[in-house]
Amino acid sequence: MAYLFFPLLSPLVLLVAAFYAARHPGKRPRRVPALTEAAAFAAFAMSAVAATLLVVKGSGTSALIGFFGVGLSVRLDAVSAVMLVLVSFIGWIVLRYSRTYMDGEDRQGAFTGWMSATLAAVLLLVMSGNLFQLFAAWTLTSLSLNRLLLFYPERATAQRAARKKAIVARLSEGALAGAVILLIAATGTTDIETLLASAEADWLTMGAALLLALSAVLASAQFPIHGWLTEVMEAPTPVSALLHAGVINAGGFLLIRFADVMLLAPGVMALLVMLGGFTALFGGLVMLTQPAVKTSLAWSTIAQMAFMIMQCGLALFPLALLHIVAHSLYKAHAFLSSGEAVRNVAAIARPGPIAVPSARNVVQAFVIAIAIYGLVGTVIGFDGKSVQAIALGVILIFGVAYLLAQGFADAAPRALTQRIVVYALVTSVSYFALQVIAQSLTAGSLPPTPNPGPLEWALILLALISFGVVAVAQATFPLWASHPAATGLRVHLTNGLYANAIFDKLLDGWSKRSAA
């Protein structure tokens, strides 16, 4: 299948641009910014062509250079095509933004080169057709990202964050290496397509699933090893955008790519639901207490990755892929526009009054939100949907209810109330529509969601209760914010319940010595 050579052009053009930039590492290097931006756009165009070929020719795997399963191969299916287009598009936008943002920096050429190399490594990762290439690309992504995190090596906080990220990355790579060994022992092949088709529920496969989950959790900055993601803000803004909108998705991609293996280990899936659900709630609450925009966005990423981990644990792999796309586009825009947002808020001389919802408004909002979800689901959505997907929609509607509560507040303008009700309807319709699209695109590439057993039912109910309680607490927070206990809770949440400090201490205080 010669057409599978085509996707390989995406990372190759970026590697050529990275090599050229490495030869011109200094300030305002001639042609380097323009060349790397052109390479990134070419990579995006090649990825779009690969996605088109998928529709015309169908999915497949081709070994380009290989010996005994070790080498370079391309796997083109719905998952890799979506990730190729997404990552290359965000990479092009970030490199285009970097031309202006990094103009005048002493090491602009080196920065541009490492950005291109990191982007190329991620593209090689998502198109990997064999285990060895996947592991090599996974490792190269971490190593090249570390160079970007240390762009300002004289900053002690940058050194501390990069070293902490390096430790977590080595642990993740070790877990992935163990999973690769177990998968080869269980199936006798390194080809991912063959492996997924032949995997069986034995102790080797279950052990591999556990190690895959561990590797993904570490790469996704899940509790309690999440602190490194909140400490990398010393890197330039384009690095934050590429990390939070691209590289951080590697953990979720790993679980989605090996979905057939993960389904053979229901105990591991249950662990993903519990850890992902807890981290999502934890990260979402801490995010609301952060005074700095970028730090708040970092905690938002932790919470979003956790929600995606929970989706994978519930076997909602098509929705997890959709979540990756939506979060990446949103987070790239949020980081690249964060400076402008701060300036716009600072320019508001007299902010308007805050509409505080009453307990009656909160109850009204939740009742109407659930009614909207039920109505839309009955008309266009519930038929043929899994219990897990319906429950996930209820969790989503809890967030909509929180917004409705603001619009139903007595002091809220009527126009705001009407607008938020429209948003609630659009959100409910969009959830079912996008779910249908995601399932249609990934049919044949990802396994269907199985019917829940007793354990899954218990986890679904636990998730619904937990997210419901937190949503009510957030909506009613203005009513009990003046209580002394609320002040103390806010302090503890601002510090992330001190989990990162404990992580530092377990590392024998090394981060403090580095800062000193």
N, C-alpha and C positions, 0 to 999 in steps of 0.2 A: 504494500500500500504506500506508494511513493508520495502521495499527497500529505502523509503524516510528517514528511520532512519540513513542510511549510511552517508549522508552529515553532520549530526550532530557531527560525530567523529572529524571533522576538528577542530572546536573551542574547543572541550572537551580536546583533547590532549594538546593543547596550554594552557588551563586553569590549567591543572595538572602541566605542566612545570612551569607556572607562580607561582603557589602555592609553589612548591619546591624551586624556586629561592627566593621567599619572606622569606623563612626560612634560607637562606644563602645569606644575602644582601651585604656582605663585599667584600674585595679585593681578586681577583683571587679565587672565590668560587669553590671548588672541584666539578667536574662533571656538574655544572650548565651550562656553555657555550655549552658543548657538548650535554647535555640533551635538551636544548631549540632548538638548531639547528636541532637535530633529530626530535623533536616534530614538528618544522616548516616544515621539509621535509615530515613527516608523514601527516601533514595537507594538503600539496600540493598533495600528492599521493591520499588521501581520496577525495579531490576535483576533481582530474582527474577521479577517479572512478565514482564519482557522475555525472560528465559530460558524461561519457560513458553510465551510466544507463539511462540518459535522452534520449540518442539515441536509446537504446534498449527498454526501458519500456515506454517512453513518459513522458510528463510533468504531474505534479500533486501537490497537497498540502495535508499534513498529520498533524493532531494535535497530538503531542506526549504526552504533559501534558497540560491539559486545563480545565477550568471551566468557563462557560458562556463567552467563547471567549477570556478569559485571560489566557495566559500560553505560552508554547513553541510549535512552529510548524515550519515546513519546507516547503517552496515553491520551487520546482525545475522546472525551465523552462530555456529557452535559456539565458535570462538576468541573472538570479542568477547563472547558471552554468558558464557562461563566467566570471562573477565577482568573483566567488569562486576560479576558477583556477588562475585568474590574481592576486588577492590579496594574496593568499597563496604562489604563486610562488615568488612574490616580497618580501613577508615577510620572506621566507626562505633565499633568497639572502641577504637581509639586516641583518638578524640575523647571518648568516655565516660571513658577513663582520664585524659585531660587535665583534666577538670573538677576532679578532686581534686589531681592532680599540680601543676597550675599555679595553684591557689588561693592568692591573696595576692601573686602576682607583679605588679609595677607595670604591665606591659604585657600583661596576660592577654587583654584583648579583642583587641588587635592580633595576638597569637599565634594565638588561636582563628580569627580571620578568615583569616590566611595558611594555616593548616592546611586550612580549608574550601576556599580557592581552589586550593591544590595538589591536593587530592583531586578537585575538579571538573575541573581540567586533565587529570589522568590518565584520568578517565572519558571526556572528550572525545577523548582520544588513542585509546583502545582501541575506540571505536565509530566512528572516522573512516571515511567512505566515499569520500573523495577525497584526493588527495595534498596539496593546499594546507591543508586542515583538519588533516591529520596533522602536517604540518610546523609549523603554528601552535601546535597543542596541545603538540607536543614542546618547542618553545621556551618556551611559557608555563609548562610544568612545571618547567623548569630555573630560570627567573627567580623563580617563587614559592618554590621550594625554597631558593634562595639567601637570600631574606629570612628564612626559618626558621633557616638555619645561622648567620645573623648576629643571632639574637635577643639575644645578649649581645655587643654590638658593642665593648664596652670590653676584651674579652679578646683579647690578641694572637694566641693560637693559633686562636681562632675566625675572626679576620680572615684569617689565613694559609690555613686550610683552605678558607674560602669563596672566596678569590681563586683558589686552585689549582683548585677545582671549577669555577669560572666559566671558566677557560681551557680546561679539558678539555671543558666543555659547549659552548663556542663552536666548538671543533674538531669536535665531534660534529655540531653543527647545520650547520656548513659542509659536512661530508661528506654529510649527509642532503639538503641543498639541491642539491648536485651530482647526487646520485642521482635526485632529483625531476626535474631538468632532463633528464637522460639518458633517464629512463623516458618522459617526455612526448614527447621527440624520437623514441624508438623505437616507441612505440605510438600516438601521436597522441591520447591521452586522459588525463584526470586521474582518471577513475573507477577505483577500485582493483579492483573486480570485473571490469570490462571489460579492464583492463590485465593482470591475471593470466591471463585466458583467451586473450589475443592475443599475449603475449610470445613472442619467438623468439630463438634463440641467435645473436645478432650482436654486433658489438663494442660497440654502445651498451648493450645489455642486460648484457653481461658487465662493462662499466665500472660500470654502475649497481649490479650485485651486489657488486662490490668496494667501492664507496662505502657501500652499505648495511651490509656487514660491518664496515667501519671505524667507521661511526657507532655500531653496536651494541657493538663491542668497547670503544670509548671510554666509552660510557654504562654499560657493565657492569664498569668498573674492572679491566680485564685488564692483565697484565704488558706493558710496564713502567710504564704510566700508571695505576697502581692506588693510589698513595699518598694521594690525597685522601680515599678512603673510610675509611682508618684514622685520619684526622686530624679527623674531624667530630664527635668525642665531646664537644666543648664545648657542643653544642646540647642542649636538653632531651631526656630519654629518649623522649617521644612522637615527636619528630622522627626519632630514630634508628630507632624501630619503623616509622614510615611510610616512611622511606627504604629500609631494608633489607628490608622485607616488601612494599613496593609499588612505589616509584619506580624502584628499581634493576632491576626486571624489564622496564623499557621496552626495553632492548636485546634481550633474548630475544624479547619480543613482536614487535619489528620484523622479526627474522629469520623468525619463525613466520608472520607476516602475509604476507610476501613469499616464502614457501617456493617457489612455482612459479618465481619469478625466480632464486632462489639455486640451484636444481637445474640451471639452464642454464649455470652456471659451476663445473664440477667442481674447477678449480684453486683457486678461492676457498673452496670447501667444504673442500678439503684443508688450506688455511691455518687455517681455523677449528678443525679437529680438532687440528692441531699446537699452535696457540697455546692453545686451551682445555685440552687435555690437560696441557701444561706448567704453565699457571697453576693448574690444579686441584691438581696434585702440590705445586707450590711453596706455594700458599696453605694447603693442608692441613698441611704440615710446619711452616710458620711459626706457624700457629694453635696448635700444641701447645706452643710455647715462650713464649707470651705470658702475663705474670703478671696482667694486668688482665682482668676478665670482658668488658667491652664491647669492648676491643681484640681479644680472642680471637674474639668474635662477628663483628667486622668482617672479620677474616681468614677466618673461616668463610664469610661471604657472598661474598668474592672467590673462594674455592675452589668454592662451589656455583654461582655464576654461570658460572665457567669450565667446570664439568662440563656445564652446560646449553648453553653455546656449543659444546662438543664434540659433544653430542647433535645439535644442529642441523647441524654439519658432517658428521655421519654420516647425515643425512637422516632422523633419528628425531624428526620434528617433533611428533607426538602425545605422545611421551614427554617431550619438552622442555616442552610445555604442562603435562603432569602434574607435572613437576619444579617448575615455577613455583608451582603450587598448593601442593604439599607444603612447599616451602621457605618460602613466604610465611607459611603458618599456623604453622610451627615457629618461624621467626625473630621474628615478632610476639610470640609467647608468650615466647620467650627474652629479648627485650629488656624487655618489660613486667614480667617476673618476676625480672629479674637482681638487683635489690636484695634481694628476699626470699631468693633462693638464696645470696647472700653471707652474709646474716645466719644462715641455717640452717647453713652450713658453719662459720661462726665459733663457733656455739653447741656444736659437737661438742668436748667437752673432751678425749676420748681416742680419736682415730681408730683403727680396727682395723688389723691387719697387712695389708700389700700382698702379694697372691699373684703371684709372679713366675714366668711360664711358662719351662720349660726348652726346649732345642732340640727334644727329643722331643715336648713338648706342642705346639709350634708346627707341626711336621710333621703331627702327629695332627689338629690343628685344620683345617689346610688340606685334608687328604685328606677329612675328614668333611664339611666345608663344600661342597666340589666334588661329593661323592657325594650330598649332600642336594639340591643344585641339579640334578644330572643326573637323580635319581629324580623330583623334582617336575616337572621339565621334560618327562620322558618320559611321565609320566602325564597331565599337563594342559596343558603349555605349548609344547613345541617345534614342534608341527605347525602349519605355515603361518606361522611367525615368520621374520623376516628374519635374515640372518647378523649384521647390525649389532646388532639387538636382543638376540640370544643372547649376543654378545660383551659387550654392556653389562651383561647379567645376571651374567656371570662377574666383571666388575670389581666389581659390587655384592657378590658373594659373597666377594670378597677382604676387604672390610670386615667381613662377618659372621665370616670366619675369624679376624680379629684379635680380635673379641670372644670367640669360642670358645676361643682360646688362653688368655685370662684365666680362663675357666671351667674349663679342663682343668689349670690349674696345680696342683701337688701340694698347695699350702696352701689352695686354694680350697674353701669349704664345698660339700658335695654338693648342697645346695639351689640354690646359685648355678650349679653345672654343669648341673643339670637345667633350670633356668629359661632359661639361655642357649641350650641345645639347642632348647628350644621356640621361643624367639625366632628362631633360625635357620630353623626350619621355617616359621614364620609369615611371615618376611620373604620366603622363596622363593615361597611360595604367593601372597603379596600382590603380588609383582612381576609375576607372570604374570596374575593377576586384574585388577590395575589397568591393565596394558598392554592387555588385551582391552577394558576399559571405555573407555580413552582413544581407542583406535582406532575403536571403535564410535561414540563421540560425535562424532569429527572426520571420519568418513567422508563424503566429498563436499566438505568444507571444506579439507582438507589433502591434498596428493598422497601416494600410497603410496611407501614406501621402495624405491628401485630396487635391483636386484642389484648387488653390489660388483664393480668392475673391478679390474685389477691394482694401481692406486694405492690404492684403498680397502682391498684386502686387506693391503697393506703397512702402511697406517696402523692397521688393526685389530690386526695382530700387534704393531706397535710399542706401541700403547696397552696391550694385554694384558701384554706383558713389563714395561713401565714401571710400571704400577700393581701388578703382582705383586711386583716387586722392592721397591718402596716399602712395600707391605703387610708383606712378610717383615721388612724392616728395622725397621718400627715394632713388630711383634710381638716381635722379639728385642732391642729396644733396651735393656731392663734388663740383658741379658747382656754388652753391650759399652759401656754408658754410662760406666763408670769409665775407659775408655781416654782418654788425653790428647787424641787427635784428636776424640773425641766432645764434649769440653768446648769446644774451639774451634769445632766445627761448630754447637753450640748457640748460641754467642755470635753467629755470623754469621747464623743463622736468626732469632734474636730481633730482629735489625736488618733483617730482610727482604732479606738479601744486599746491602744498601745501595743497592738500585735506586731507592728514593725519594730518597735523598740525591743520587744522580746526576741525578734528575729536577729537584730543586731547583737543582743547579748549572747544568744546561742552561738553566734559566729565569733565568740570570744572577744567582743569589743573591738574588732579590727577596723570597723568603719570609723569609730571615734578616733583611733590612732591615726588613720589616714587623714581625717579632717584636721587633726592637730598638726 
